Every structure is written in structure tokens, then in C-alpha cells.
């Protein structure tokens, strides 16, 4: 990540919300595609040395993504993202929940609200992650979500440099 790019990560236990703001040195269309197209998403949506492997992705309102985070020894951790709202190149909202390999959700999940904006050739992504349960929020934090998601966003930054 370039040092002059904005990055903020805040956990608010009172509202059970994680807020992330991340700036990328790339145009909005490219960053939007990186979040919404399977062939790009699978290249960065996992902290290294893990990989993201999408089994199903249908990016439309009512659609979903079913994918696994695959570890270096082949271990799989499945998740589902259900798309609730999409405003092209501006915002999308989704439910994100852990699942088993048969797509059975482990609820409660978390509600993600992703907002995209561009200024002076840089794209800012604001992500708000609301957890219905404080227990789930604390589980995310204990699992190393901040460190893992920071690594994941840095992978996106590196990928965007090669895609420009």
C-alpha cells in the first residue's frame, strides 16, 4: 500500500459495527469490478497464503456468492454473501455469513454496506459491517479480522497496480 492512501479501521462495540475506509490509487470502475466480478475477486479476497475460490456468484439483487477461503494445506472455510441492494459503481449491501460446504448458513451473519466514491483518480471504499450479535463481532475480532482484512486489502492494492 502506498503510504499516502487513506486507511482507517474502527471497531465500535456499542453499535456492534466495524467501519473501514480504504483508498486505492485506481479509478472507480476498476475498484468496483474488483469487488463485483468473480474472476478478479478470487485473486485478492483472502489473506495470503490463503486463497478465495468461488463456487457460485450471481451479482444481482437477490443473488449470492458462495465461496471458500482455502488454506495452504487445503483446509476450506465456506461463506455466503447474499446481495440485498446494488446501486452500480456507488453502493452494494450484502449479508455475509459463514456456511458449510453445502451452503447451509451459520447465522447470525453480518450486514455489509459498501460505498464507493472517486476523487482525483483515487477511489475510496467505505465499508460498514454491522453484527446483530456482540458475540459475533467479538468472534470476528478474535479470529484476527482486522489483520486478515488489512492483508486482503493490501493484496487488492497490489492487484490493482497490475490491472491499471
C-alpha positions as CSV (number, residue, x, y, z in Angstrom):
1,X,0.0,0.0,0.0
2,X,1.2,3.5,-0.8
3,X,1.7,5.4,2.4
4,X,-0.3,8.4,1.3
5,X,-3.5,6.4,0.8
6,X,-6.2,6.6,3.5
7,X,-6.8,3.6,5.7
8,X,-9.0,3.6,8.8
9,X,-10.3,0.6,10.8
10,X,-12.6,1.2,13.7
11,X,-14.5,-1.2,16.0
12,X,-17.5,0.2,17.9
13,X,-18.7,-2.5,20.3
14,X,-21.6,-0.2,21.4
15,X,-23.1,-0.3,17.9
16,X,-21.7,-3.7,17.1
17,X,-20.1,-2.2,14.0
18,X,-16.8,-2.3,12.2
19,X,-16.1,0.7,10.0
20,X,-13.3,0.5,7.3
21,X,-12.3,3.3,5.0
22,X,-9.7,2.4,2.4
23,X,-8.4,4.5,-0.5
24,X,-7.0,3.0,-3.7
25,X,-4.8,4.6,-6.4
26,X,-7.2,3.3,-9.2
27,X,-10.3,4.5,-10.9
28,X,-13.7,3.7,-9.6
29,X,-14.7,1.3,-12.4
30,X,-11.7,-0.9,-11.8
31,X,-12.2,-1.0,-8.0
32,X,-15.9,-1.7,-8.4
33,X,-15.1,-4.6,-10.8
34,X,-12.6,-5.9,-8.3
35,X,-15.4,-6.2,-5.7
36,X,-18.1,-7.4,-8.0
37,X,-16.5,-9.7,-10.6
38,X,-15.6,-13.3,-9.6
39,X,-12.6,-13.5,-11.8
40,X,-11.0,-10.5,-10.1
41,X,-12.4,-11.0,-6.6
42,X,-10.9,-14.5,-6.3
43,X,-7.5,-13.0,-7.0
44,X,-7.5,-10.9,-3.8
45,X,-10.3,-11.8,-1.4
46,X,-8.2,-13.8,1.1
47,X,-5.2,-13.0,3.3
48,X,-2.1,-14.7,2.0
49,X,-1.2,-17.6,1.9
50,X,-5.0,-18.3,1.8
51,X,-6.9,-18.2,-1.5
52,X,-10.5,-17.4,-2.4
53,X,-12.4,-19.9,-4.6
54,X,-15.9,-19.0,-5.7
55,X,-18.2,-21.9,-6.5
56,X,-21.2,-19.7,-7.4
57,X,-21.5,-15.9,-8.0
58,X,-24.5,-14.1,-9.2
59,X,-24.0,-10.3,-8.5
60,X,-27.5,-9.0,-8.7
61,X,-30.2,-8.1,-6.1
62,X,-31.3,-11.4,-4.6
63,X,-28.2,-13.1,-5.9
64,X,-25.3,-14.5,-3.9
65,X,-21.7,-15.6,-3.8
66,X,-20.8,-19.0,-2.3
67,X,-17.1,-19.3,-1.8
68,X,-14.3,-20.9,0.3
69,X,-11.2,-19.5,1.8
70,X,-8.7,-22.2,1.1
71,X,-5.7,-22.6,3.2
72,X,-2.2,-23.8,2.2
73,X,-2.9,-27.3,3.4
74,X,-6.2,-27.4,1.5
75,X,-8.5,-26.6,4.5
76,X,-11.7,-24.9,3.5
77,X,-13.8,-22.3,5.3
78,X,-17.0,-21.6,3.4
79,X,-19.1,-18.4,3.4
80,X,-22.1,-16.9,1.6
81,X,-22.7,-13.3,0.6
82,X,-26.3,-12.5,-0.3
83,X,-26.8,-9.3,-2.2
84,X,-29.6,-7.2,-0.9
85,X,-29.1,-3.9,-2.7
86,X,-27.0,-2.7,-5.6
87,X,-26.5,0.8,-7.0
88,X,-23.9,0.3,-9.7
89,X,-20.5,1.9,-9.0
90,X,-21.8,3.6,-5.9
91,X,-23.0,1.0,-3.3
92,X,-24.0,-2.5,-2.6
93,X,-25.2,-4.2,0.6
94,X,-25.0,-7.8,1.5
95,X,-25.4,-10.3,4.2
96,X,-22.2,-12.2,4.9
97,X,-22.4,-15.5,6.8
98,X,-20.2,-18.5,7.4
99,X,-21.6,-21.7,5.9
100,X,-20.8,-25.3,5.4
101,X,-19.8,-26.9,2.1
102,X,-23.5,-27.4,1.3
103,X,-24.3,-23.7,1.6
104,X,-26.1,-24.1,4.9
105,X,-25.7,-20.7,6.7
106,X,-24.3,-20.4,10.2
107,X,-26.4,-17.4,11.5
108,X,-26.2,-14.8,12.7
109,X,-24.1,-13.2,9.9
110,X,-23.1,-9.6,9.4
111,X,-24.6,-6.9,7.3
112,X,-22.1,-5.2,5.0
113,X,-22.7,-1.8,3.4
114,X,-20.0,-0.9,0.9
115,X,-19.9,2.7,-0.6
116,X,-17.6,3.7,-3.4
117,X,-16.5,7.2,-4.5
118,X,-13.8,8.7,-6.7
119,X,-11.9,11.9,-6.4
120,X,-8.8,12.9,-8.3
121,X,-8.2,9.4,-9.8
122,X,-8.4,7.7,-6.4
123,X,-11.2,5.6,-5.2
124,X,-12.4,5.5,-1.7
125,X,-14.3,2.5,-0.3
126,X,-16.2,2.9,2.9
127,X,-17.4,-0.4,4.5
128,X,-19.7,-0.6,7.4
129,X,-20.1,-4.1,8.9
130,X,-23.0,-4.4,11.3
131,X,-23.3,-7.5,13.6
132,X,-26.6,-8.3,15.1
133,X,-24.8,-10.0,17.9
134,X,-22.0,-8.6,20.0
135,X,-20.7,-12.2,20.4
136,X,-20.3,-12.5,16.6
137,X,-18.5,-9.1,16.4
138,X,-16.1,-10.3,19.2
139,X,-15.6,-13.6,17.4
140,X,-14.6,-11.7,14.2
141,X,-12.1,-9.6,16.1
142,X,-10.7,-12.7,18.0
143,X,-10.3,-14.5,14.7
144,X,-7.9,-11.7,13.5
145,X,-10.4,-10.0,11.2
146,X,-8.5,-6.7,11.3
147,X,-5.1,-8.2,10.4
148,X,-6.6,-10.6,7.8
149,X,-8.7,-7.9,6.1
150,X,-5.8,-5.5,6.1
151,X,-3.7,-8.1,4.3
152,X,-6.6,-8.7,1.9
153,X,-7.0,-5.0,1.1
154,X,-3.2,-4.8,0.5
155,X,-3.5,-7.7,-1.9
156,X,-6.2,-5.7,-3.7
157,X,-3.9,-2.7,-3.8
158,X,-1.1,-4.8,-5.4
159,X,-3.5,-6.4,-7.9
160,X,-4.9,-3.0,-9.0
161,X,-1.4,-1.9,-9.8
162,X,-1.1,-4.8,-12.3
163,X,-4.6,-4.2,-13.8
164,X,-4.2,-0.5,-14.5
